[in-house]
Amino acid sequence: MTMNPEPLARPSFEPIIKAAEAERKVRGVVHFDPTKHLSFAPPPEVFSMEDLGLEGVGVSPVAVSQPFQLFSEEAVEQFRAEVLNPEVMANCRFQSNLAPCQLRGYSRKYAPFIYDAWNNSETLSIISKIAGVDLIPVVNFEIGHVNFSVKSEKEAAEEVSSITRAKRSFAEDEGIGGCPWEDDKPVVGWHTDSYPFVCVLMLSDCSNMIGGETALMTGRGDVIKVRGPQRGCAVILQGRYITHQALRALGAQERITMVTSFRPRSPYLPDDSVLTTVRPVSDLNQLYTEFASYRLEMLEERIRKQLKILRENQQANKILDTTSLKAFLSDQEEFIKRTNAELVEEDKVAFGYMEEIKFPSEAATPPKRIKSDS
């Protein structure tokens, strides 16, 4: 089933694309150098899954970080130059009923700096240390996913004016009417991500931006907010296991965020990845090939390890533990079944349509486990 998304207003990216094109011609080819392009400062605070009332959930005890500096200004400029390449906009642009512009699956072909930055061992070491588990990008297709939000100068000014009036009214009625300038309307409704971890990097100047936080649903049923990152800063979130939503950002002409998804490097840790939130906005030939490939590689490593154990035990004249072997095989059967279920036939995919969960009580319940699949 193929569905066309409801038409959204098409924002004009032409001014920022032209600016990036001019910058790209001046800069020429730039290669990622961690000594120049990483500008890491540890996050001031990292919340645990226990802090959120989700102890024992997920693949790591870490839930989410506060924003922290990750890349230098030079790196951010190069990210923008590659993202705003007209070829990327022409060939890798997707839209849905919830998002007018997303760039996906472009990095390996069109953006070598971005591709190398997110695969660099020092970058991965920083992200893994904060996340509390050794991570690697899920698949190449999900490196550097970009979300765009662009407004005219007039629209941004009107938002700021509206917020100023709301603040004045709040002061006059001594807060009886609440805090109306704190906009709680989400960009995307309550959901869990398709992949275990995400790193969200800000590529825009947020000086005049109001809002833009991420709201997190705790295991206790209440909601906490994590402030959005500034330019060059990032947030790490175990988004597969935490129900969350991104709140609207007001007062800025552009908001460009880059999201790279990660999974544990070890093939023996659980992999609860799904394609629910990415399938409708993807080149399925590329996404399915990369997803199936890494899942089969994980299966291969697990089987090789189990085969080695069987052979060593036989050589040592040990009695076969049939119960353990059957448990291993059952786990791999379930792993294959879940993998197969995510590879939905193309003619059954509603391209450009994303189902939105409006209320926390309807949000998907993430898998509650941290256990080895070995």
VEXFI-912592 format. One record per residue (C-alpha): residue in one letter; x, y, z. Coordinates in nm, 4 decimals. Layout:
<atoms>
+---------+----------+----------+----------+
| residuo |       xx |       yy |       zz |
+---------+----------+----------+----------+
|       A |        X |        Y |        Z |
...
+---------+----------+----------+----------+
</atoms>
This chain:
<atoms>
+---------+----------+----------+----------+
| residuo |       xx |       yy |       zz |
+---------+----------+----------+----------+
|       M |   0.0000 |   0.0000 |   0.0000 |
|       T |   0.1523 |   0.3310 |  -0.1091 |
|       M |   0.0201 |   0.6498 |   0.0456 |
|       N |   0.1129 |   1.0050 |  -0.0363 |
|       P |   0.1706 |   1.2297 |   0.2660 |
|       E |  -0.0619 |   1.5173 |   0.3313 |
|       P |   0.0867 |   1.8238 |   0.1620 |
|       L |   0.2943 |   2.0425 |   0.3910 |
|       A |   0.4107 |   2.3935 |   0.3229 |
|       R |   0.7381 |   2.3662 |   0.1335 |
|       P |   0.9918 |   2.5832 |   0.3151 |
|       S |   1.2452 |   2.7760 |   0.1088 |
|       F |   1.5973 |   2.6438 |   0.1584 |
|       E |   1.7431 |   2.8456 |  -0.1290 |
|       P |   1.9141 |   3.1201 |   0.0798 |
|       I |   2.1007 |   2.8828 |   0.3103 |
|       I |   2.1887 |   2.6489 |   0.0190 |
|       K |   2.3421 |   2.9398 |  -0.1744 |
|       A |   2.5381 |   3.0485 |   0.1324 |
|       A |   2.6673 |   2.6934 |   0.1852 |
|       E |   2.7611 |   2.6630 |  -0.1822 |
|       A |   2.9723 |   2.9795 |  -0.1637 |
|       E |   3.1365 |   2.8560 |   0.1567 |
|       R |   3.2073 |   2.5148 |   0.0002 |
|       K |   3.3865 |   2.6725 |  -0.2992 |
|       V |   3.6097 |   2.8722 |  -0.0662 |
|       R |   3.6908 |   2.5798 |   0.1644 |
|       G |   3.7487 |   2.3136 |  -0.1013 |
|       V |   3.7918 |   1.9497 |   0.0054 |
|       V |   3.8168 |   1.9063 |   0.3840 |
|       H |   3.9151 |   1.5778 |   0.5520 |
|       F |   3.8006 |   1.4978 |   0.9038 |
|       D |   4.0798 |   1.5419 |   1.1576 |
|       P |   3.9817 |   1.4675 |   1.5202 |
|       T |   4.2586 |   1.6942 |   1.6520 |
|       K |   4.0985 |   1.9913 |   1.4722 |
|       H |   3.7337 |   1.8990 |   1.4402 |
|       L |   3.6490 |   1.7432 |   1.7758 |
|       S |   3.5983 |   1.9969 |   2.0552 |
|       F |   3.4687 |   1.7706 |   2.3285 |
|       A |   3.3623 |   1.8920 |   2.6703 |
|       P |   3.1905 |   1.6368 |   2.8994 |
|       P |   2.8167 |   1.6773 |   2.9589 |
|       P |   2.7342 |   1.8540 |   3.2868 |
|       E |   2.4916 |   1.5754 |   3.3773 |
|       V |   2.3950 |   1.2290 |   3.2570 |
|       F |   2.0651 |   1.0725 |   3.3674 |
|       S |   2.0462 |   0.6989 |   3.4274 |
|       M |   1.7605 |   0.4674 |   3.3392 |
|       E |   1.7113 |   0.4295 |   3.7145 |
|       D |   1.6686 |   0.8086 |   3.7427 |
|       L |   1.3816 |   0.7782 |   3.4947 |
|       G |   1.2223 |   0.4845 |   3.6771 |
|       L |   1.3346 |   0.2470 |   3.4008 |
|       E |   1.5966 |   0.0411 |   3.5816 |
|       G |   1.6778 |  -0.2833 |   3.3966 |
|       V |   1.5434 |  -0.1542 |   3.0643 |
|       G |   1.7594 |  -0.1287 |   2.7529 |
|       V |   2.1176 |  -0.2144 |   2.6617 |
|       S |   2.2849 |   0.0355 |   2.8976 |
|       P |   2.2157 |   0.1899 |   3.2395 |
|       V |   2.2474 |   0.5362 |   3.0755 |
|       A |   1.9276 |   0.7132 |   2.9659 |
|       V |   2.0147 |   1.0594 |   2.8338 |
|       S |   2.2831 |   1.3243 |   2.8572 |
|       Q |   2.2491 |   1.6967 |   2.8973 |
|       P |   2.3833 |   1.8874 |   2.5923 |
|       F |   2.7625 |   1.8833 |   2.5574 |
|       Q |   3.0138 |   2.0323 |   2.3148 |
|       L |   3.1209 |   1.7709 |   2.0578 |
|       F |   3.2427 |   1.9311 |   1.7338 |
|       S |   3.4356 |   2.2500 |   1.6562 |
|       E |   3.2912 |   2.5432 |   1.4634 |
|       E |   3.5018 |   2.4442 |   1.1626 |
|       A |   3.3485 |   2.0959 |   1.1701 |
|       V |   2.9959 |   2.2383 |   1.1927 |
|       E |   3.0615 |   2.4607 |   0.8905 |
|       Q |   3.1795 |   2.1583 |   0.6916 |
|       F |   2.8777 |   1.9547 |   0.8045 |
|       R |   2.6516 |   2.2324 |   0.6777 |
|       A |   2.8416 |   2.2609 |   0.3504 |
|       E |   2.7973 |   1.8896 |   0.2758 |
|       V |   2.4371 |   1.8705 |   0.3950 |
|       L |   2.3328 |   2.1710 |   0.1869 |
|       N |   2.4980 |   2.0402 |  -0.1287 |
|       P |   2.2322 |   2.0703 |  -0.4059 |
|       E |   2.3020 |   1.7084 |  -0.5078 |
|       V |   2.2086 |   1.5908 |  -0.1587 |
|       M |   1.8924 |   1.8017 |  -0.1574 |
|       A |   1.7976 |   1.6695 |  -0.5026 |
|       N |   1.8712 |   1.2992 |  -0.4516 |
|       C |   1.8370 |   1.2230 |  -0.0795 |
|       R |   1.5410 |   1.4320 |   0.0332 |
|       F |   1.2395 |   1.2699 |   0.1962 |
|       Q |   0.9217 |   1.4118 |   0.3426 |
|       S |   0.6285 |   1.2804 |   0.5414 |
|       N |   0.3013 |   1.4004 |   0.6867 |
|       L |   0.5026 |   1.5082 |   0.9939 |
|       A |   0.8214 |   1.6480 |   0.8393 |
|       P |   0.8532 |   1.8616 |   0.5239 |
|       C |   1.2227 |   1.7905 |   0.4749 |
|       Q |   1.4587 |   1.5178 |   0.5871 |
|       L |   1.7904 |   1.4159 |   0.4297 |
|       R |   1.8758 |   1.0459 |   0.4555 |
|       G |   2.1235 |   0.7953 |   0.3165 |
|       Y |   2.3555 |   1.0525 |   0.1598 |
|       S |   2.6744 |   1.0428 |   0.3662 |
|       R |   2.8731 |   0.7635 |   0.2016 |
|       K |   2.8249 |   0.8967 |  -0.1531 |
|       Y |   2.7999 |   1.2727 |  -0.1095 |
|       A |   2.9426 |   1.3651 |   0.2335 |
|       P |   3.2817 |   1.2053 |   0.3085 |
|       F |   3.3546 |   1.4455 |   0.5952 |
|       I |   3.0275 |   1.3572 |   0.7730 |
|       Y |   3.0744 |   0.9855 |   0.7049 |
|       D |   3.4299 |   0.9879 |   0.8448 |
|       A |   3.3361 |   1.2057 |   1.1434 |
|       W |   3.0732 |   0.9623 |   1.2733 |
|       N |   3.2903 |   0.6555 |   1.2030 |
|       N |   3.6054 |   0.7998 |   1.3571 |
|       S |   3.7371 |   0.5952 |   1.6492 |
|       E |   3.7773 |   0.9019 |   1.8739 |
|       T |   3.4217 |   1.0186 |   1.8031 |
|       L |   3.2904 |   0.6697 |   1.8776 |
|       S |   3.4958 |   0.6516 |   2.1971 |
|       I |   3.3400 |   0.9763 |   2.3256 |
|       I |   2.9858 |   0.8681 |   2.2410 |
|       S |   3.0353 |   0.5193 |   2.3825 |
|       K |   3.1790 |   0.6499 |   2.7101 |
|       I |   2.8791 |   0.8767 |   2.7650 |
|       A |   2.6316 |   0.6064 |   2.6590 |
|       G |   2.7863 |   0.3479 |   2.8915 |
|       V |   2.8224 |   0.0848 |   2.6169 |
|       D |   3.0538 |   0.0407 |   2.3166 |
|       L |   2.8563 |   0.1737 |   2.0180 |
|       I |   2.8873 |   0.1879 |   1.6386 |
|       P |   2.6572 |   0.3448 |   1.3752 |
|       V |   2.3607 |   0.1149 |   1.3090 |
|       V |   2.3990 |   0.1230 |   0.9306 |
|       N |   2.5531 |   0.3667 |   0.6808 |
|       F |   2.2076 |   0.4809 |   0.5699 |
|       E |   2.1391 |   0.6225 |   0.9176 |
|       I |   2.4602 |   0.8267 |   0.9448 |
|       G |   2.3830 |   1.1977 |   0.9554 |
|       H |   2.0034 |   1.1953 |   0.9155 |
|       V |   1.9058 |   1.5641 |   0.8932 |
|       N |   1.5862 |   1.7374 |   1.0045 |
|       F |   1.5118 |   2.0824 |   0.8605 |
|       S |   1.2852 |   2.3545 |   0.9905 |
|       V |   1.2990 |   2.6847 |   0.8023 |
|       K |   1.0902 |   2.9996 |   0.8555 |
|       S |   1.0869 |   3.3431 |   0.6993 |
|       E |   1.2312 |   3.6373 |   0.8908 |
|       K |   0.8770 |   3.7674 |   0.9323 |
|       E |   0.7459 |   3.4388 |   1.0762 |
|       A |   1.0343 |   3.4170 |   1.3264 |
|       A |   0.9801 |   3.7804 |   1.4325 |
|       E |   0.6071 |   3.7210 |   1.4831 |
|       E |   0.6832 |   3.4236 |   1.7087 |
|       V |   0.9201 |   3.6296 |   1.9213 |
|       S |   0.6625 |   3.9098 |   1.9426 |
|       S |   0.3912 |   3.6649 |   2.0467 |
|       I |   0.6138 |   3.5178 |   2.3172 |
|       T |   0.7008 |   3.8671 |   2.4465 |
|       R |   0.3308 |   3.9530 |   2.4752 |
|       A |   0.2624 |   3.6236 |   2.6560 |
|       K |   0.5412 |   3.6934 |   2.9064 |
|       R |   0.4054 |   4.0421 |   2.9731 |
|       S |   0.0568 |   3.9001 |   3.0297 |
|       F |   0.2008 |   3.6354 |   3.2618 |
|       A |   0.3707 |   3.9025 |   3.4712 |
|       E |   0.0547 |   4.1124 |   3.4875 |
|       D |  -0.1715 |   3.8289 |   3.6079 |
|       E |   0.0975 |   3.6959 |   3.8482 |
|       G |   0.1137 |   3.3641 |   3.6695 |
|       I |  -0.2505 |   3.2686 |   3.7218 |
|       G |  -0.2876 |   3.1888 |   3.3510 |
|       G |   0.0103 |   2.9561 |   3.3438 |
|       C |   0.3185 |   2.9903 |   3.1207 |
|       P |   0.1782 |   3.0161 |   2.7678 |
|       W |   0.5108 |   3.1028 |   2.6039 |
|       E |   0.6447 |   2.7596 |   2.7014 |
|       D |   0.5097 |   2.5823 |   2.3968 |
|       D |   0.4368 |   2.2179 |   2.4730 |
|       K |   0.3177 |   2.1249 |   2.1251 |
|       P |   0.5396 |   1.8503 |   1.9838 |
|       V |   0.7106 |   1.8369 |   1.6447 |
|       V |   0.6586 |   1.4597 |   1.6574 |
|       G |   0.4221 |   1.2859 |   1.8998 |
|       W |   0.5141 |   1.0389 |   2.1731 |
|       H |   0.7209 |   0.7552 |   2.0311 |
|       T |   1.0225 |   0.5326 |   2.0787 |
|       D |   1.3028 |   0.5343 |   1.8223 |
|       S |   1.3791 |   0.2505 |   1.5838 |
|       Y |   1.7353 |   0.2067 |   1.7100 |
|       P |   1.8980 |   0.1721 |   2.0560 |
|       F |   2.0836 |   0.5065 |   2.0807 |
|       V |   2.0836 |   0.8374 |   1.8964 |
|       C |   2.3233 |   1.1302 |   1.9034 |
|       V |   2.1476 |   1.4560 |   1.8111 |
|       L |   2.3804 |   1.7340 |   1.6911 |
|       M |   2.2722 |   2.0962 |   1.6423 |
|       L |   2.3933 |   2.2674 |   1.3242 |
|       S |   2.2091 |   2.5989 |   1.3682 |
|       D |   2.2580 |   2.9112 |   1.5768 |
|       C |   2.0092 |   2.8821 |   1.8639 |
|       S |   2.0678 |   3.2283 |   2.0135 |
|       N |   1.7106 |   3.3460 |   1.9495 |
|       M |   1.5475 |   3.0048 |   1.9814 |
|       I |   1.2873 |   2.9408 |   2.2499 |
|       G |   1.1789 |   2.5854 |   2.3290 |
|       G |   1.3094 |   2.2873 |   2.1351 |
|       E |   1.3426 |   2.0613 |   2.4394 |
|       T |   1.3010 |   1.6850 |   2.4371 |
|       A |   1.0258 |   1.5587 |   2.6676 |
|       L |   1.0859 |   1.2164 |   2.8242 |
|       M |   0.8208 |   0.9877 |   2.9738 |
|       T |   0.9507 |   0.8253 |   3.2922 |
|       G |   0.8604 |   0.4822 |   3.4200 |
|       R |   0.6648 |   0.6582 |   3.6948 |
|       G |   0.4331 |   0.8231 |   3.4414 |
|       D |   0.5589 |   1.1801 |   3.4780 |
|       V |   0.7435 |   1.3866 |   3.2166 |
|       I |   1.0866 |   1.5501 |   3.2352 |
|       K |   1.2462 |   1.7812 |   2.9798 |
|       V |   1.6032 |   1.7919 |   2.8528 |
|       R |   1.7033 |   2.1223 |   2.6971 |
|       G |   1.8040 |   2.1292 |   2.3325 |
|       P |   2.1708 |   2.1566 |   2.2300 |
|       Q |   2.3427 |   2.4699 |   2.1022 |
|       R |   2.5367 |   2.4846 |   1.7748 |
|       G |   2.8128 |   2.2218 |   1.7711 |
|       C |   2.6662 |   2.0558 |   2.0806 |
|       A |   2.4948 |   1.7186 |   2.1060 |
|       V |   2.2629 |   1.5095 |   2.3202 |
|       I |   2.2813 |   1.1309 |   2.3544 |
|       L |   1.9565 |   0.9418 |   2.4187 |
|       Q |   1.8726 |   0.5727 |   2.4565 |
|       G |   1.5678 |   0.6441 |   2.2449 |
|       R |   1.4602 |   0.2897 |   2.1625 |
|       Y |   1.3738 |   0.2324 |   2.5260 |
|       I |   1.2474 |   0.5742 |   2.6364 |
|       T |   0.9135 |   0.7138 |   2.5172 |
|       H |   0.9807 |   1.0737 |   2.4146 |
|       Q |   0.8823 |   1.3635 |   2.1927 |
|       A |   1.0558 |   1.6698 |   2.0471 |
|       L |   0.8886 |   1.9987 |   2.1376 |
|       R |   0.8646 |   2.2878 |   1.8940 |
|       A |   1.1365 |   2.5509 |   1.8717 |
|       L |   1.0171 |   2.9085 |   1.8253 |
|       G |   1.1785 |   3.2347 |   1.7221 |
|       A |   1.4565 |   3.1054 |   1.4932 |
|       Q |   1.4602 |   3.1211 |   1.1128 |
|       E |   1.6271 |   2.7828 |   1.0766 |
|       R |   1.6726 |   2.4735 |   1.2860 |
|       I |   1.8946 |   2.2051 |   1.1354 |
|       T |   1.9655 |   1.8990 |   1.3474 |
|       M |   2.1726 |   1.5944 |   1.2543 |
|       V |   2.0769 |   1.2596 |   1.4074 |
|       T |   2.3036 |   0.9546 |   1.3895 |
|       S |   2.1736 |   0.6232 |   1.5238 |
|       F |   2.3867 |   0.3693 |   1.7073 |
|       R |   2.3777 |   0.0062 |   1.8214 |
|       P |   2.6073 |  -0.1941 |   2.0506 |
|       R |   2.9246 |  -0.3142 |   1.8806 |
|       S |   2.8985 |  -0.6541 |   2.0499 |
|       P |   2.6872 |  -0.9067 |   1.8546 |
|       Y |   2.6069 |  -1.0769 |   2.1850 |
|       L |   2.4074 |  -0.7894 |   2.3324 |
|       P |   2.0352 |  -0.7676 |   2.2522 |
|       D |   1.9337 |  -0.5855 |   1.9363 |
|       D |   1.5731 |  -0.4688 |   1.9559 |
|       S |   1.6044 |  -0.2442 |   1.6488 |
|       V |   1.2978 |  -0.2014 |   1.4316 |
|       L |   1.2321 |  -0.0009 |   1.1142 |
|       T |   0.8921 |   0.1383 |   1.2137 |
|       T |   0.9847 |   0.5079 |   1.2211 |
|       V |   1.2312 |   0.5016 |   0.9299 |
|       R |   1.0769 |   0.2654 |   0.6729 |
|       P |   0.8315 |   0.5224 |   0.5273 |
|       V |   1.1087 |   0.7767 |   0.4619 |
|       S |   1.3827 |   0.5572 |   0.3169 |
|       D |   1.5284 |   0.4054 |   0.0040 |
|       L |   1.4230 |   0.0540 |   0.1012 |
|       N |   1.6729 |  -0.1160 |  -0.1282 |
|       Q |   1.9595 |   0.0464 |   0.0617 |
|       L |   1.8014 |   0.0347 |   0.4079 |
|       Y |   1.6881 |  -0.3288 |   0.3854 |
|       T |   2.0233 |  -0.4455 |   0.2431 |
|       E |   2.2229 |  -0.2810 |   0.5214 |
|       F |   1.9791 |  -0.3828 |   0.7970 |
|       A |   1.9662 |  -0.7475 |   0.6851 |
|       S |   2.3443 |  -0.7587 |   0.6372 |
|       Y |   2.4343 |  -0.6493 |   0.9889 |
|       R |   2.1669 |  -0.8707 |   1.1450 |
|       L |   2.2987 |  -1.1726 |   0.9538 |
|       E |   2.6537 |  -1.0806 |   1.0579 |
|       M |   2.5407 |  -1.0791 |   1.4208 |
|       L |   2.3774 |  -1.4170 |   1.3735 |
|       E |   2.6923 |  -1.5505 |   1.2090 |
|       E |   2.9094 |  -1.4400 |   1.5032 |
|       R |   2.6716 |  -1.5933 |   1.7556 |
|       I |   2.6597 |  -1.9248 |   1.5698 |
|       R |   3.0391 |  -1.9357 |   1.5315 |
|       K |   3.0768 |  -1.8824 |   1.9066 |
|       Q |   2.8232 |  -2.1545 |   1.9881 |
|       L |   2.9844 |  -2.3949 |   1.7394 |
|       K |   3.3238 |  -2.3336 |   1.9001 |
|       I |   3.1783 |  -2.4165 |   2.2428 |
|       L |   3.0222 |  -2.7391 |   2.1108 |
|       R |   3.3467 |  -2.8553 |   1.9494 |
|       E |   3.5584 |  -2.7701 |   2.2534 |
|       N |   3.3182 |  -2.9507 |   2.4871 |
|       Q |   3.3143 |  -3.2557 |   2.2644 |
|       Q |   3.6939 |  -3.2606 |   2.2529 |
|       A |   3.6990 |  -3.2390 |   2.6328 |
|       N |   3.4455 |  -3.5255 |   2.6556 |
|       K |   3.1904 |  -3.3031 |   2.8294 |
|       I |   2.8227 |  -3.3987 |   2.8329 |
|       L |   2.6063 |  -3.1842 |   2.6047 |
|       D |   2.3907 |  -2.9287 |   2.7862 |
|       T |   2.0825 |  -2.9817 |   2.5721 |
|       T |   1.8720 |  -2.7295 |   2.7608 |
|       S |   2.1234 |  -2.4490 |   2.7018 |
|       L |   2.1655 |  -2.5397 |   2.3362 |
|       K |   1.7919 |  -2.5375 |   2.2769 |
|       A |   1.7624 |  -2.2011 |   2.4534 |
|       F |   2.0331 |  -2.0600 |   2.2258 |
|       L |   1.8600 |  -2.1921 |   1.9136 |
|       S |   1.5233 |  -2.0561 |   2.0292 |
|       D |   1.6778 |  -1.7116 |   2.0838 |
|       Q |   1.8220 |  -1.7139 |   1.7310 |
|       E |   1.4903 |  -1.8297 |   1.5844 |
|       E |   1.3246 |  -1.5315 |   1.7509 |
|       F |   1.6012 |  -1.3013 |   1.6253 |
|       I |   1.5481 |  -1.4213 |   1.2670 |
|       K |   1.1718 |  -1.3888 |   1.3041 |
|       R |   1.2024 |  -1.0275 |   1.4231 |
|       T |   1.4435 |  -0.9450 |   1.1415 |
|       N |   1.2091 |  -1.0932 |   0.8824 |
|       A |   0.9115 |  -0.9017 |   1.0229 |
|       E |   1.0905 |  -0.5673 |   0.9677 |
|       L |   1.1491 |  -0.6342 |   0.5971 |
|       V |   0.7993 |  -0.5336 |   0.4870 |
|       E |   0.7352 |  -0.5739 |   0.1135 |
|       E |   0.7639 |  -0.2447 |  -0.0742 |
|       D |   0.4047 |  -0.2536 |  -0.2023 |
|       K |   0.2796 |  -0.2719 |   0.1576 |
|       V |   0.4742 |   0.0309 |   0.2832 |
|       A |   0.2888 |   0.3606 |   0.3315 |
|       F |   0.5645 |   0.5846 |   0.1994 |
|       G |   0.5630 |   0.9319 |   0.3509 |
|       Y |   0.3099 |   0.8444 |   0.6204 |
|       M |   0.4126 |   0.8373 |   0.9863 |
|       E |   0.1607 |   0.7297 |   1.2478 |
|       E |   0.1558 |   0.9706 |   1.5402 |
|       I |   0.0870 |   0.8665 |   1.8994 |
|       K |  -0.0870 |   1.1572 |   2.0691 |
|       F |  -0.1023 |   1.0545 |   2.4316 |
|       P |   0.1528 |   0.9002 |   2.6667 |
|       S |  -0.0864 |   0.6196 |   2.7602 |
|       E |  -0.0879 |   0.5094 |   2.3961 |
|       A |   0.2893 |   0.5185 |   2.3582 |
|       A |   0.4723 |   0.2027 |   2.2622 |
|       T |   0.6094 |   0.0034 |   2.5537 |
|       P |   0.9807 |  -0.0644 |   2.4996 |
|       P |   1.1335 |  -0.4090 |   2.5630 |
|       K |   1.2158 |  -0.4437 |   2.9350 |
|       R |   1.5405 |  -0.6339 |   2.9447 |
|       I |   1.9166 |  -0.6201 |   2.9527 |
|       K |   2.0387 |  -0.9660 |   2.8699 |
|       S |   2.2832 |  -1.1335 |   2.6367 |
|       D |   2.1526 |  -1.2961 |   2.3199 |
|       S |   2.4596 |  -1.5173 |   2.2971 |
+---------+----------+----------+----------+
</atoms>
